[in-house]
């Protein structure tokens, strides 16, 4: 496949470069490159722009391609952290639904659902912290994601005594009362 090197690393054409790296001359790959630019906020006007721009289309401030790519990657990671935190929050709610349903003594399989979601939430908490815990950004969505992660952590910790002490104690008391 032909490779082309152009002077300006931000010129995009059917035989182009994307942020300084060689891109094979292929329509499919060209569409992938153009279709997936990373977005970030302009440092001057705070409007969303993509990392393939040489200047902001709102305030005309010049944009350094290397800095734009770095900030775009950070913004993409912040967006992913928000998405993962949203999934974590949903899993935490599901864990509590299973736990509440498991207090009904005639539905024994729901207790296994609680246990499974308890483990899933633990794995998601650890995964989120490893992937996004050290991210340094003041993005509002990232800050919301961080709050969601903390809330899920607190709810997971509260679920330990509720699910593994209170629930078995209620089962035991119910078994003693029905004898």
Secondary structure as GFF3:
##gff-version 3
##sequence-region A 1 179
A	DSSP	beta_strand	17	18	.	.	.	ID=ss1
A	DSSP	beta_strand	21	22	.	.	.	ID=ss2
A	DSSP	alpha_helix	27	35	.	.	.	ID=ss3
A	DSSP	beta_strand	39	41	.	.	.	ID=ss4
A	DSSP	beta_strand	48	50	.	.	.	ID=ss5
A	DSSP	alpha_helix	65	102	.	.	.	ID=ss6
A	DSSP	alpha_helix	109	132	.	.	.	ID=ss7
A	DSSP	alpha_helix	140	161	.	.	.	ID=ss8
A	DSSP	pi_helix	162	166	.	.	.	ID=ss9
A	DSSP	alpha_helix	167	177	.	.	.	ID=ss10
###
